[in-house]
Amino acid sequence: LSPFSLSDDVQNFGSHPSVLYPRCAGLDVHKETVVACLMLTAPSGKVSREVRTFATTTLGLQTMAQWLAHHEVSHVGMESTGI
């Protein structure tokens, strides 16, 4: 089994796994910016994605919060190293 292959459990899950969070985002936090990736799943199953970069200033973070709220994001995952 290649280290890049999916395990049998994942492969047998099916080609269309259930969507847990249809309106979610991922944040990559840096010292001066936050890169946010918004993922929206329509009832049809079509996924749209938008990536934006925000400053880590108060105004930048407030703008990001408004953007996420505008899109009714329910869950956010965050990654940050070295801060």
All heavy atoms as a GROMACS GRO file, in nm:
protein
  626
    1LEU      N    1   0.085  -0.119   0.000
    1LEU     CA    2   0.000   0.000   0.000
    1LEU      C    3   0.089   0.124   0.000
    1LEU      O    4   0.175   0.140   0.085
    1LEU     CB    5  -0.091  -0.002   0.124
    1LEU     CG    6  -0.191   0.111   0.138
    1LEU    CD1    7  -0.296   0.102   0.028
    1LEU    CD2    8  -0.260   0.100   0.272
    2SER      N    9   0.069   0.209  -0.096
    2SER     CA   10   0.146   0.333  -0.105
    2SER      C   11   0.107   0.426   0.008
    2SER      O   12  -0.009   0.430   0.049
    2SER     CB   13   0.116   0.401  -0.239
    2SER     OG   14   0.158   0.534  -0.237
    3PRO      N   15   0.201   0.504   0.062
    3PRO     CA   16   0.165   0.600   0.167
    3PRO      C   17   0.069   0.707   0.116
    3PRO      O   18   0.009   0.778   0.193
    3PRO     CB   19   0.300   0.661   0.208
    3PRO     CG   20   0.392   0.634   0.095
    3PRO     CD   21   0.342   0.509   0.029
    4PHE      N   22   0.053   0.717  -0.015
    4PHE     CA   23  -0.036   0.816  -0.073
    4PHE      C   24  -0.171   0.758  -0.111
    4PHE      O   25  -0.257   0.826  -0.163
    4PHE     CB   26   0.029   0.882  -0.195
    4PHE     CG   27   0.159   0.950  -0.160
    4PHE    CD1   28   0.279   0.894  -0.196
    4PHE    CD2   29   0.160   1.068  -0.087
    4PHE    CE1   30   0.398   0.955  -0.162
    4PHE    CE2   31   0.279   1.130  -0.052
    4PHE     CZ   32   0.398   1.073  -0.090
    5SER      N   33  -0.192   0.628  -0.087
    5SER     CA   34  -0.319   0.564  -0.118
    5SER      C   35  -0.415   0.580  -0.002
    5SER      O   36  -0.374   0.584   0.113
    5SER     CB   37  -0.299   0.415  -0.145
    5SER     OG   38  -0.216   0.395  -0.256
    6LEU      N   39  -0.543   0.584  -0.036
    6LEU     CA   40  -0.645   0.589   0.069
    6LEU      C   41  -0.656   0.452   0.134
    6LEU      O   42  -0.639   0.349   0.070
    6LEU     CB   43  -0.781   0.628   0.009
    6LEU     CG   44  -0.789   0.766  -0.054
    6LEU    CD1   45  -0.925   0.785  -0.120
    6LEU    CD2   46  -0.766   0.873   0.049
    7SER      N   47  -0.686   0.450   0.262
    7SER     CA   48  -0.704   0.322   0.332
    7SER      C   49  -0.830   0.255   0.279
    7SER      O   50  -0.915   0.317   0.217
    7SER     CB   51  -0.716   0.346   0.483
    7SER     OG   52  -0.841   0.408   0.511
    8ASP      N   53  -0.843   0.125   0.305
    8ASP     CA   54  -0.962   0.052   0.262
    8ASP      C   55  -1.088   0.112   0.320
    8ASP      O   56  -1.192   0.119   0.254
    8ASP     CB   57  -0.952  -0.096   0.302
    8ASP     CG   58  -0.849  -0.170   0.219
    8ASP    OD1   59  -0.817  -0.123   0.108
    8ASP    OD2   60  -0.800  -0.275   0.265
    9ASP      N   61  -1.082   0.159   0.446
    9ASP     CA   62  -1.200   0.219   0.509
    9ASP      C   63  -1.247   0.341   0.433
    9ASP      O   64  -1.366   0.361   0.412
    9ASP     CB   65  -1.170   0.258   0.654
    9ASP     CG   66  -1.150   0.137   0.744
    9ASP    OD1   67  -1.195   0.029   0.706
    9ASP    OD2   68  -1.089   0.154   0.850
   10VAL      N   69  -1.154   0.424   0.389
   10VAL     CA   70  -1.190   0.546   0.316
   10VAL      C   71  -1.238   0.509   0.176
   10VAL      O   72  -1.338   0.561   0.128
   10VAL     CB   73  -1.072   0.644   0.310
   10VAL    CG1   74  -1.105   0.763   0.221
   10VAL    CG2   75  -1.036   0.690   0.450
   11GLN      N   76  -1.171   0.417   0.109
   11GLN     CA   77  -1.208   0.378  -0.026
   11GLN      C   78  -1.348   0.318  -0.030
   11GLN      O   79  -1.423   0.341  -0.123
   11GLN     CB   80  -1.108   0.279  -0.083
   11GLN     CG   81  -0.974   0.342  -0.114
   11GLN     CD   82  -0.872   0.239  -0.158
   11GLN    OE1   83  -0.891   0.119  -0.144
   11GLN    NE2   84  -0.760   0.286  -0.211
   12ASN      N   85  -1.385   0.242   0.070
   12ASN     CA   86  -1.515   0.177   0.073
   12ASN      C   87  -1.627   0.268   0.120
   12ASN      O   88  -1.743   0.229   0.119
   12ASN     CB   89  -1.510   0.052   0.162
   12ASN     CG   90  -1.423  -0.056   0.100
   12ASN    OD1   91  -1.410  -0.063  -0.021
   12ASN    ND2   92  -1.362  -0.138   0.184
   13PHE      N   93  -1.593   0.389   0.160
   13PHE     CA   94  -1.695   0.483   0.209
   13PHE      C   95  -1.787   0.526   0.097
   13PHE      O   96  -1.902   0.558   0.118
   13PHE     CB   97  -1.627   0.604   0.275
   13PHE     CG   98  -1.723   0.694   0.345
   13PHE    CD1   99  -1.780   0.656   0.465
   13PHE    CD2  100  -1.757   0.817   0.292
   13PHE    CE1  101  -1.869   0.738   0.531
   13PHE    CE2  102  -1.846   0.900   0.357
   13PHE     CZ  103  -1.902   0.860   0.476
   14GLY      N  104  -1.739   0.525  -0.024
   14GLY     CA  105  -1.820   0.564  -0.138
   14GLY      C  106  -1.767   0.689  -0.204
   14GLY      O  107  -1.687   0.762  -0.148
   15SER      N  108  -1.812   0.712  -0.326
   15SER     CA  109  -1.761   0.826  -0.400
   15SER      C  110  -1.829   0.956  -0.360
   15SER      O  111  -1.784   1.063  -0.397
   15SER     CB  112  -1.779   0.802  -0.550
   15SER     OG  113  -1.916   0.784  -0.578
   16HIS      N  114  -1.940   0.950  -0.285
   16HIS     CA  115  -2.012   1.069  -0.244
   16HIS      C  116  -2.034   1.068  -0.093
   16HIS      O  117  -2.143   1.036  -0.046
   16HIS     CB  118  -2.146   1.079  -0.317
   16HIS     CG  119  -2.132   1.083  -0.465
   16HIS    ND1  120  -2.084   1.194  -0.531
   16HIS    CD2  121  -2.154   0.990  -0.559
   16HIS    CE1  122  -2.079   1.169  -0.661
   16HIS    NE2  123  -2.121   1.046  -0.680
   17PRO      N  124  -1.931   1.101  -0.015
   17PRO     CA  125  -1.949   1.101   0.130
   17PRO      C  126  -2.048   1.209   0.174
   17PRO      O  127  -2.072   1.307   0.101
   17PRO     CB  128  -1.809   1.130   0.184
   17PRO     CG  129  -1.738   1.196   0.071
   17PRO     CD  130  -1.799   1.142  -0.056
   18SER      N  131  -2.105   1.190   0.289
   18SER     CA  132  -2.199   1.287   0.344
   18SER      C  133  -2.128   1.419   0.373
   18SER      O  134  -2.014   1.421   0.417
   18SER     CB  135  -2.260   1.235   0.473
   18SER     OG  136  -2.331   1.116   0.449
   19VAL      N  137  -2.198   1.527   0.350
   19VAL     CA  138  -2.146   1.659   0.382
   19VAL      C  139  -2.184   1.690   0.527
   19VAL      O  140  -2.302   1.692   0.560
   19VAL     CB  141  -2.204   1.767   0.288
   19VAL    CG1  142  -2.161   1.906   0.332
   19VAL    CG2  143  -2.162   1.739   0.145
   20LEU      N  144  -2.085   1.710   0.612
   20LEU     CA  145  -2.113   1.740   0.753
   20LEU      C  146  -2.146   1.886   0.774
   20LEU      O  147  -2.232   1.921   0.854
   20LEU     CB  148  -1.995   1.699   0.841
   20LEU     CG  149  -1.963   1.551   0.845
   20LEU    CD1  150  -1.840   1.528   0.932
   20LEU    CD2  151  -2.081   1.471   0.895
   21TYR      N  152  -2.073   1.973   0.707
   21TYR     CA  153  -2.090   2.117   0.726
   21TYR      C  154  -2.100   2.184   0.589
   21TYR      O  155  -1.998   2.214   0.527
   21TYR     CB  156  -1.972   2.174   0.806
   21TYR     CG  157  -1.948   2.101   0.935
   21TYR    CD1  158  -1.834   2.025   0.954
   21TYR    CD2  159  -2.042   2.107   1.038
   21TYR    CE1  160  -1.814   1.956   1.073
   21TYR    CE2  161  -2.023   2.038   1.155
   21TYR     CZ  162  -1.909   1.963   1.172
   21TYR     OH  163  -1.890   1.894   1.289
   22PRO      N  164  -2.220   2.210   0.541
   22PRO     CA  165  -2.234   2.265   0.406
   22PRO      C  166  -2.188   2.410   0.390
   22PRO      O  167  -2.169   2.457   0.279
   22PRO     CB  168  -2.384   2.253   0.378
   22PRO     CG  169  -2.448   2.244   0.512
   22PRO     CD  170  -2.348   2.180   0.603
   23ARG      N  171  -2.168   2.480   0.500
   23ARG     CA  172  -2.122   2.620   0.495
   23ARG      C  173  -2.006   2.631   0.595
   23ARG      O  174  -2.027   2.657   0.713
   23ARG     CB  175  -2.234   2.716   0.528
   23ARG     CG  176  -2.358   2.693   0.442
   23ARG     CD  177  -2.466   2.794   0.465
   23ARG     NE  178  -2.439   2.920   0.397
   23ARG     CZ  179  -2.455   2.940   0.267
   23ARG    NH1  180  -2.496   2.843   0.190
   23ARG    NH2  181  -2.429   3.057   0.213
   24CYS      N  182  -1.884   2.608   0.546
   24CYS     CA  183  -1.770   2.607   0.637
   24CYS      C  184  -1.652   2.682   0.576
   24CYS      O  185  -1.654   2.721   0.459
   24CYS     CB  186  -1.730   2.464   0.671
   24CYS     SG  187  -1.680   2.366   0.529
   25ALA      N  188  -1.550   2.704   0.658
   25ALA     CA  189  -1.431   2.775   0.612
   25ALA      C  190  -1.308   2.720   0.683
   25ALA      O  191  -1.317   2.665   0.793
   25ALA     CB  192  -1.444   2.925   0.641
   26GLY      N  193  -1.195   2.736   0.619
   26GLY     CA  194  -1.066   2.703   0.678
   26GLY      C  195  -0.982   2.829   0.682
   26GLY      O  196  -0.983   2.908   0.587
   27LEU      N  197  -0.912   2.849   0.793
   27LEU     CA  198  -0.828   2.968   0.810
   27LEU      C  199  -0.683   2.927   0.829
   27LEU      O  200  -0.654   2.840   0.910
   27LEU     CB  201  -0.872   3.050   0.932
   27LEU     CG  202  -1.018   3.092   0.940
   27LEU    CD1  203  -1.041   3.170   1.069
   27LEU    CD2  204  -1.058   3.172   0.819
   28ASP      N  205  -0.593   2.989   0.755
   28ASP     CA  206  -0.450   2.970   0.772
   28ASP      C  207  -0.396   3.101   0.827
   28ASP      O  208  -0.390   3.202   0.755
   28ASP     CB  209  -0.386   2.934   0.639
   28ASP     CG  210  -0.240   2.890   0.654
   28ASP    OD1  211  -0.192   2.880   0.769
   28ASP    OD2  212  -0.175   2.869   0.551
   29VAL      N  213  -0.360   3.100   0.955
   29VAL     CA  214  -0.323   3.223   1.026
   29VAL      C  215  -0.172   3.246   1.018
   29VAL      O  216  -0.093   3.157   1.051
   29VAL     CB  217  -0.367   3.216   1.174
   29VAL    CG1  218  -0.330   3.344   1.246
   29VAL    CG2  219  -0.516   3.189   1.183
   30HIS      N  220  -0.135   3.363   0.970
   30HIS     CA  221   0.005   3.405   0.964
   30HIS      C  222   0.021   3.528   1.054
   30HIS      O  223  -0.075   3.576   1.112
   30HIS     CB  224   0.044   3.439   0.820
   30HIS     CG  225   0.023   3.327   0.724
   30HIS    ND1  226   0.117   3.229   0.701
   30HIS    CD2  227  -0.085   3.295   0.649
   30HIS    CE1  228   0.069   3.143   0.614
   30HIS    NE2  229  -0.054   3.180   0.580
   31LYS      N  230   0.142   3.579   1.063
   31LYS     CA  231   0.167   3.694   1.149
   31LYS      C  232   0.091   3.818   1.102
   31LYS      O  233   0.030   3.888   1.183
   31LYS     CB  234   0.317   3.723   1.155
   31LYS     CG  235   0.353   3.835   1.250
   31LYS     CD  236   0.502   3.852   1.262
   31LYS     CE  237   0.534   3.962   1.362
   31LYS     NZ  238   0.679   3.978   1.380
   32GLU      N  239   0.092   3.845   0.972
   32GLU     CA  240   0.032   3.968   0.922
   32GLU      C  241  -0.094   3.947   0.839
   32GLU      O  242  -0.162   4.043   0.804
   32GLU     CB  243   0.135   4.046   0.840
   32GLU     CG  244   0.252   4.091   0.926
   32GLU     CD  245   0.355   4.171   0.848
   32GLU    OE1  246   0.335   4.197   0.727
   32GLU    OE2  247   0.456   4.209   0.908
   33THR      N  248  -0.126   3.820   0.807
   33THR     CA  249  -0.245   3.791   0.726
   33THR      C  250  -0.314   3.663   0.774
   33THR      O  251  -0.253   3.580   0.841
   33THR     CB  252  -0.211   3.773   0.577
   33THR    OG1  253  -0.122   3.662   0.563
   33THR    CG2  254  -0.150   3.898   0.516
   34VAL      N  255  -0.440   3.652   0.735
   34VAL     CA  256  -0.516   3.528   0.751
   34VAL      C  257  -0.571   3.495   0.613
   34VAL      O  258  -0.639   3.577   0.551
   34VAL     CB  259  -0.633   3.543   0.851
   34VAL    CG1  260  -0.713   3.414   0.859
   34VAL    CG2  261  -0.584   3.584   0.988
   35VAL      N  262  -0.540   3.375   0.563
   35VAL     CA  263  -0.595   3.330   0.437
   35VAL      C  264  -0.716   3.244   0.470
   35VAL      O  265  -0.706   3.147   0.544
   35VAL     CB  266  -0.491   3.249   0.355
   35VAL    CG1  267  -0.552   3.204   0.223
   35VAL    CG2  268  -0.366   3.333   0.331
   36ALA      N  269  -0.831   3.283   0.417
   36ALA     CA  270  -0.956   3.214   0.448
   36ALA      C  271  -1.010   3.149   0.321
   36ALA      O  272  -1.017   3.211   0.216
   36ALA     CB  273  -1.059   3.314   0.503
   37CYS      N  274  -1.049   3.023   0.333
   37CYS     CA  275  -1.109   2.949   0.223
   37CYS      C  276  -1.252   2.914   0.263
   37CYS      O  277  -1.274   2.842   0.361
   37CYS     CB  278  -1.030   2.822   0.192
   37CYS     SG  279  -1.104   2.723   0.061
   38LEU      N  280  -1.346   2.966   0.189
   38LEU     CA  281  -1.488   2.944   0.214
   38LEU      C  282  -1.536   2.831   0.124
   38LEU      O  283  -1.508   2.831   0.003
   38LEU     CB  284  -1.562   3.074   0.181
   38LEU     CG  285  -1.713   3.077   0.189
   38LEU    CD1  286  -1.757   3.064   0.335
   38LEU    CD2  287  -1.765   3.206   0.130
   39MET      N  288  -1.605   2.732   0.181
   39MET     CA  289  -1.660   2.620   0.104
   39MET      C  290  -1.811   2.616   0.128
   39MET      O  291  -1.854   2.600   0.243
   39MET     CB  292  -1.598   2.488   0.147
   39MET     CG  293  -1.447   2.482   0.131
   39MET     SD  294  -1.392   2.458  -0.038
   39MET     CE  295  -1.438   2.291  -0.065
   40LEU      N  296  -1.887   2.630   0.022
   40LEU     CA  297  -2.033   2.628   0.031
   40LEU      C  298  -2.086   2.514  -0.055
   40LEU      O  299  -2.051   2.504  -0.173
   40LEU     CB  300  -2.092   2.760  -0.016
   40LEU     CG  301  -2.041   2.886   0.052
   40LEU    CD1  302  -2.102   3.010  -0.012
   40LEU    CD2  303  -2.072   2.883   0.200
   41THR      N  304  -2.170   2.428   0.004
   41THR     CA  305  -2.230   2.318  -0.069
   41THR      C  306  -2.378   2.347  -0.090
   41THR      O  307  -2.453   2.362   0.007
   41THR     CB  308  -2.213   2.185   0.007
   41THR    OG1  309  -2.074   2.166   0.035
   41THR    CG2  310  -2.265   2.068  -0.074
   42ALA      N  311  -2.419   2.356  -0.214
   42ALA     CA  312  -2.559   2.380  -0.248
   42ALA      C  313  -2.640   2.253  -0.227
   42ALA      O  314  -2.584   2.142  -0.223
   42ALA     CB  315  -2.569   2.425  -0.394
   43PRO      N  316  -2.771   2.264  -0.212
   43PRO     CA  317  -2.855   2.144  -0.198
   43PRO      C  318  -2.835   2.043  -0.313
   43PRO      O  319  -2.850   1.924  -0.294
   43PRO     CB  320  -2.997   2.200  -0.197
   43PRO     CG  321  -2.982   2.339  -0.144
   43PRO     CD  322  -2.850   2.387  -0.199
   44SER      N  323  -2.797   2.092  -0.431
   44SER     CA  324  -2.772   2.004  -0.545
   44SER      C  325  -2.643   1.924  -0.530
   44SER      O  326  -2.617   1.832  -0.605
   44SER     CB  327  -2.763   2.087  -0.673
   44SER     OG  328  -2.649   2.171  -0.669
   45GLY      N  329  -2.559   1.964  -0.432
   45GLY     CA  330  -2.430   1.899  -0.412
   45GLY      C  331  -2.314   1.974  -0.475
   45GLY      O  332  -2.199   1.940  -0.453
   46LYS      N  333  -2.344   2.077  -0.553
   46LYS     CA  334  -2.239   2.157  -0.615
   46LYS      C  335  -2.165   2.237  -0.508
   46LYS      O  336  -2.228   2.303  -0.425
   46LYS     CB  337  -2.299   2.252  -0.718
   46LYS     CG  338  -2.196   2.334  -0.794
   46LYS     CD  339  -2.265   2.421  -0.899
   46LYS     CE  340  -2.169   2.493  -0.988
   46LYS     NZ  341  -2.078   2.583  -0.925
   47VAL      N  342  -2.034   2.230  -0.511
   47VAL     CA  343  -1.950   2.299  -0.414
   47VAL      C  344  -1.887   2.421  -0.477
   47VAL      O  345  -1.830   2.414  -0.586
   47VAL     CB  346  -1.840   2.205  -0.359
   47VAL    CG1  347  -1.749   2.280  -0.262
   47VAL    CG2  348  -1.903   2.084  -0.291
   48SER      N  349  -1.898   2.535  -0.409
   48SER     CA  350  -1.828   2.655  -0.455
   48SER      C  351  -1.724   2.692  -0.350
   48SER      O  352  -1.741   2.665  -0.231
   48SER     CB  353  -1.926   2.770  -0.477
   48SER     OG  354  -1.991   2.804  -0.359
   49ARG      N  355  -1.616   2.752  -0.398
   49ARG     CA  356  -1.503   2.784  -0.310
   49ARG      C  357  -1.456   2.925  -0.341
   49ARG      O  358  -1.453   2.967  -0.457
   49ARG     CB  359  -1.390   2.684  -0.337
   49ARG     CG  360  -1.268   2.704  -0.250
   49ARG     CD  361  -1.164   2.603  -0.288
   49ARG     NE  362  -1.093   2.650  -0.405
   49ARG     CZ  363  -0.962   2.655  -0.417
   49ARG    NH1  364  -0.886   2.609  -0.322
   49ARG    NH2  365  -0.906   2.702  -0.525
   50GLU      N  366  -1.424   2.996  -0.235
   50GLU     CA  367  -1.369   3.131  -0.250
   50GLU      C  368  -1.256   3.148  -0.150
   50GLU      O  369  -1.271   3.110  -0.034
   50GLU     CB  370  -1.477   3.237  -0.226
   50GLU     CG  371  -1.428   3.379  -0.246
   50GLU     CD  372  -1.536   3.483  -0.224
   50GLU    OE1  373  -1.655   3.448  -0.215
   50GLU    OE2  374  -1.500   3.601  -0.215
   51VAL      N  375  -1.145   3.202  -0.194
   51VAL     CA  376  -1.030   3.226  -0.106
   51VAL      C  377  -1.004   3.375  -0.101
   51VAL      O  378  -0.997   3.442  -0.205
   51VAL     CB  379  -0.905   3.151  -0.158
   51VAL    CG1  380  -0.784   3.181  -0.069
   51VAL    CG2  381  -0.930   3.002  -0.164
   52ARG      N  382  -0.991   3.426   0.020
   52ARG     CA  383  -0.959   3.569   0.040
   52ARG      C  384  -0.850   3.580   0.146
   52ARG      O  385  -0.841   3.497   0.236
   52ARG     CB  386  -1.082   3.647   0.084
   52ARG     CG  387  -1.183   3.665  -0.029
   52ARG     CD  388  -1.298   3.754   0.007
   52ARG     NE  389  -1.254   3.888   0.047
   52ARG     CZ  390  -1.335   3.982   0.090
   52ARG    NH1  391  -1.466   3.960   0.099
   52ARG    NH2  392  -1.290   4.100   0.124
   53THR      N  393  -0.773   3.687   0.139
   53THR     CA  394  -0.670   3.714   0.238
   53THR      C  395  -0.706   3.842   0.312
   53THR      O  396  -0.744   3.942   0.251
   53THR     CB  397  -0.532   3.730   0.169
   53THR    OG1  398  -0.503   3.608   0.100
   53THR    CG2  399  -0.422   3.757   0.272
   54PHE      N  400  -0.695   3.836   0.445
   54PHE     CA  401  -0.730   3.948   0.532
   54PHE      C  402  -0.610   3.985   0.617
   54PHE      O  403  -0.531   3.898   0.656
   54PHE     CB  404  -0.847   3.910   0.624
   54PHE     CG  405  -0.972   3.874   0.550
   54PHE    CD1  406  -0.995   3.742   0.514
   54PHE    CD2  407  -1.066   3.970   0.516
   54PHE    CE1  408  -1.111   3.707   0.444
   54PHE    CE2  409  -1.180   3.936   0.447
   54PHE     CZ  410  -1.204   3.804   0.412
   55ALA      N  411  -0.598   4.112   0.651
   55ALA     CA  412  -0.493   4.157   0.743
   55ALA      C  413  -0.528   4.113   0.884
   55ALA      O  414  -0.645   4.093   0.917
   55ALA     CB  415  -0.481   4.310   0.737
   56THR      N  416  -0.428   4.099   0.969
   56THR     CA  417  -0.452   4.062   1.108
   56THR      C  418  -0.473   4.184   1.197
   56THR      O  419  -0.464   4.175   1.319
   56THR     CB  420  -0.337   3.975   1.165
   56THR    OG1  421  -0.213   4.044   1.145
   56THR    CG2  422  -0.332   3.839   1.098
   57THR      N  423  -0.504   4.296   1.136
   57THR     CA  424  -0.541   4.415   1.212
   57THR      C  425  -0.685   4.399   1.262
   57THR      O  426  -0.759   4.311   1.215
   57THR     CB  427  -0.533   4.540   1.123
   57THR    OG1  428  -0.626   4.524   1.014
   57THR    CG2  429  -0.393   4.561   1.068
   58THR      N  430  -0.726   4.484   1.352
   58THR     CA  431  -0.864   4.478   1.402
   58THR      C  432  -0.963   4.493   1.287
   58THR      O  433  -1.058   4.416   1.274
   58THR     CB  434  -0.888   4.588   1.508
   58THR    OG1  435  -0.798   4.565   1.617
   58THR    CG2  436  -1.030   4.584   1.559
   59LEU      N  437  -0.939   4.590   1.199
   59LEU     CA  438  -1.028   4.611   1.085
   59LEU      C  439  -1.030   4.490   0.992
   59LEU      O  440  -1.136   4.447   0.946
   59LEU     CB  441  -0.988   4.737   1.007
   59LEU     CG  442  -1.073   4.769   0.884
   59LEU    CD1  443  -1.220   4.790   0.923
   59LEU    CD2  444  -1.019   4.891   0.812
   60GLY      N  445  -0.913   4.433   0.966
   60GLY     CA  446  -0.905   4.315   0.880
   60GLY      C  447  -0.981   4.197   0.937
   60GLY      O  448  -1.053   4.126   0.865
   61LEU      N  449  -0.967   4.173   1.067
   61LEU     CA  450  -1.037   4.060   1.131
   61LEU      C  451  -1.187   4.084   1.138
   61LEU      O  452  -1.267   3.991   1.121
   61LEU     CB  453  -0.978   4.034   1.270
   61LEU     CG  454  -0.830   3.992   1.270
   61LEU    CD1  455  -0.779   3.980   1.413
   61LEU    CD2  456  -0.810   3.862   1.194
   62GLN      N  457  -1.227   4.209   1.161
   62GLN     CA  458  -1.370   4.241   1.160
   62GLN      C  459  -1.429   4.221   1.020
   62GLN      O  460  -1.540   4.169   1.006
   62GLN     CB  461  -1.394   4.384   1.208
   62GLN     CG  462  -1.369   4.403   1.356
   62GLN     CD  463  -1.374   4.550   1.397
   62GLN    OE1  464  -1.355   4.640   1.318
   62GLN    NE2  465  -1.399   4.571   1.527
   63THR      N  466  -1.354   4.259   0.918
   63THR     CA  467  -1.398   4.240   0.780
   63THR      C  468  -1.414   4.091   0.749
   63THR      O  469  -1.512   4.048   0.688
   63THR     CB  470  -1.300   4.306   0.682
   63THR    OG1  471  -1.289   4.444   0.714
   63THR    CG2  472  -1.344   4.289   0.538
   64MET      N  473  -1.318   4.010   0.794
   64MET     CA  474  -1.326   3.865   0.774
   64MET      C  475  -1.449   3.808   0.846
   64MET      O  476  -1.522   3.727   0.788
   64MET     CB  477  -1.200   3.795   0.824
   64MET     CG  478  -1.204   3.645   0.805
   64MET     SD  479  -1.055   3.560   0.863
   64MET     CE  480  -1.067   3.590   1.040
   65ALA      N  481  -1.473   3.850   0.968
   65ALA     CA  482  -1.589   3.802   1.044
   65ALA      C  483  -1.719   3.838   0.973
   65ALA      O  484  -1.811   3.754   0.965
   65ALA     CB  485  -1.587   3.860   1.186
   66GLN      N  486  -1.726   3.959   0.918
   66GLN     CA  487  -1.846   4.000   0.844
   66GLN      C  488  -1.864   3.917   0.717
   66GLN      O  489  -1.975   3.878   0.682
   66GLN     CB  490  -1.838   4.149   0.810
   66GLN     CG  491  -1.850   4.239   0.930
   66GLN     CD  492  -1.817   4.384   0.897
   66GLN    OE1  493  -1.772   4.417   0.787
   66GLN    NE2  494  -1.839   4.472   0.995
   67TRP      N  495  -1.755   3.888   0.648
   67TRP     CA  496  -1.759   3.807   0.527
   67TRP      C  497  -1.810   3.666   0.558
   67TRP      O  498  -1.896   3.613   0.489
   67TRP     CB  499  -1.619   3.803   0.466
   67TRP     CG  500  -1.603   3.722   0.341
   67TRP    CD1  501  -1.658   3.746   0.219
   67TRP    CD2  502  -1.523   3.605   0.327
   67TRP    NE1  503  -1.617   3.651   0.129
   67TRP    CE2  504  -1.533   3.563   0.193
   67TRP    CE3  505  -1.441   3.532   0.414
   67TRP    CZ2  506  -1.466   3.450   0.144
   67TRP    CZ3  507  -1.375   3.421   0.365
   67TRP    CH2  508  -1.388   3.381   0.231
   68LEU      N  509  -1.756   3.607   0.666
   68LEU     CA  510  -1.800   3.472   0.706
   68LEU      C  511  -1.948   3.474   0.749
   68LEU      O  512  -2.024   3.384   0.712
   68LEU     CB  513  -1.712   3.418   0.818
   68LEU     CG  514  -1.566   3.392   0.780
   68LEU    CD1  515  -1.484   3.361   0.905
   68LEU    CD2  516  -1.554   3.282   0.677
   69ALA      N  517  -1.988   3.575   0.823
   69ALA     CA  518  -2.127   3.585   0.868
   69ALA      C  519  -2.221   3.608   0.749
   69ALA      O  520  -2.329   3.549   0.743
   69ALA     CB  521  -2.142   3.698   0.969
   70HIS      N  522  -2.178   3.689   0.654
   70HIS     CA  523  -2.259   3.715   0.534
   70HIS      C  524  -2.290   3.585   0.460
   70HIS      O  525  -2.399   3.567   0.406
   70HIS     CB  526  -2.186   3.813   0.443
   70HIS     CG  527  -2.252   3.831   0.309
   70HIS    ND1  528  -2.364   3.908   0.292
   70HIS    CD2  529  -2.221   3.779   0.187
   70HIS    CE1  530  -2.401   3.903   0.164
   70HIS    NE2  531  -2.316   3.826   0.099
   71HIS      N  532  -2.194   3.494   0.458
   71HIS     CA  533  -2.211   3.365   0.391
   71HIS      C  534  -2.268   3.258   0.484
   71HIS      O  535  -2.275   3.141   0.445
   71HIS     CB  536  -2.078   3.320   0.330
   71HIS     CG  537  -2.038   3.401   0.212
   71HIS    ND1  538  -2.101   3.392   0.090
   71HIS    CD2  539  -1.943   3.498   0.197
   71HIS    CE1  540  -2.045   3.476   0.004
   71HIS    NE2  541  -1.950   3.543   0.068
   72GLU      N  542  -2.307   3.298   0.604
   72GLU     CA  543  -2.370   3.207   0.702
   72GLU      C  544  -2.286   3.083   0.731
   72GLU      O  545  -2.336   2.971   0.739
   72GLU     CB  546  -2.510   3.168   0.655
   72GLU     CG  547  -2.602   3.288   0.639
   72GLU     CD  548  -2.739   3.252   0.585
   72GLU    OE1  549  -2.762   3.135   0.545
   72GLU    OE2  550  -2.825   3.340   0.583
   73VAL      N  551  -2.155   3.105   0.748
   73VAL     CA  552  -2.063   2.996   0.780
   73VAL      C  553  -2.093   2.946   0.921
   73VAL      O  554  -2.100   3.025   1.015
   73VAL     CB  555  -1.917   3.043   0.766
   73VAL    CG1  556  -1.820   2.941   0.822
   73VAL    CG2  557  -1.886   3.075   0.621
   74SER      N  558  -2.109   2.815   0.934
   74SER     CA  559  -2.142   2.758   1.065
   74SER      C  560  -2.022   2.700   1.138
   74SER      O  561  -2.022   2.692   1.261
   74SER     CB  562  -2.248   2.648   1.050
   74SER     OG  563  -2.196   2.540   0.972
   75HIS      N  564  -1.917   2.659   1.064
   75HIS     CA  565  -1.800   2.597   1.126
   75HIS      C  566  -1.672   2.647   1.059
   75HIS      O  567  -1.670   2.664   0.936
   75HIS     CB  568  -1.806   2.444   1.115
   75HIS     CG  569  -1.910   2.384   1.201
   75HIS    ND1  570  -2.044   2.386   1.168
   75HIS    CD2  571  -1.901   2.322   1.320
   75HIS    CE1  572  -2.113   2.327   1.263
   75HIS    NE2  573  -2.030   2.287   1.357
   76VAL      N  574  -1.568   2.666   1.141
   76VAL     CA  575  -1.439   2.713   1.091
   76VAL      C  576  -1.330   2.626   1.151
   76VAL      O  577  -1.329   2.600   1.270
   76VAL     CB  578  -1.415   2.861   1.130
   76VAL    CG1  579  -1.276   2.906   1.088
   76VAL    CG2  580  -1.520   2.951   1.068
   77GLY      N  581  -1.237   2.583   1.066
   77GLY     CA  582  -1.117   2.515   1.111
   77GLY      C  583  -1.001   2.612   1.096
   77GLY      O  584  -0.996   2.690   1.001
   78MET      N  585  -0.907   2.610   1.191
   78MET     CA  586  -0.799   2.708   1.190
   78MET      C  587  -0.665   2.638   1.207
   78MET      O  588  -0.652   2.545   1.286
   78MET     CB  589  -0.821   2.807   1.305
   78MET     CG  590  -0.722   2.918   1.308
   78MET     SD  591  -0.764   3.045   1.429
   78MET     CE  592  -0.746   2.957   1.581
   79GLU      N  593  -0.566   2.684   1.131
   79GLU     CA  594  -0.430   2.632   1.142
   79GLU      C  595  -0.337   2.750   1.163
   79GLU      O  596  -0.349   2.852   1.097
   79GLU     CB  597  -0.393   2.557   1.013
   79GLU     CG  598  -0.261   2.484   1.019
   79GLU     CD  599  -0.141   2.570   0.984
   79GLU    OE1  600  -0.154   2.667   0.910
   79GLU    OE2  601  -0.032   2.539   1.035
   80SER      N  602  -0.246   2.734   1.259
   80SER     CA  603  -0.150   2.839   1.286
   80SER      C  604  -0.024   2.776   1.345
   80SER      O  605  -0.032   2.694   1.435
   80SER     CB  606  -0.210   2.939   1.386
   80SER     OG  607  -0.113   3.036   1.420
   81THR      N  608   0.089   2.812   1.292
   81THR     CA  609   0.216   2.764   1.346
   81THR      C  610   0.311   2.881   1.362
   81THR      O  611   0.306   2.977   1.285
   81THR     CB  612   0.282   2.660   1.253
   81THR    OG1  613   0.299   2.718   1.124
   81THR    CG2  614   0.199   2.533   1.242
   82GLY      N  615   0.392   2.875   1.463
   82GLY     CA  616   0.498   2.974   1.482
   82GLY      C  617   0.453   3.110   1.529
   82GLY      O  618   0.527   3.206   1.516
   83ILE      N  619   0.334   3.121   1.581
   83ILE     CA  620   0.290   3.252   1.632
   83ILE      C  621   0.298   3.250   1.783
   83ILE      O  622   0.258   3.162   1.849
   83ILE     CB  623   0.148   3.285   1.585
   83ILE    CG1  624   0.149   3.306   1.434
   83ILE    CG2  625   0.097   3.410   1.654
   83ILE    CD1  626   0.014   3.340   1.374
   0.00000   0.00000   0.00000
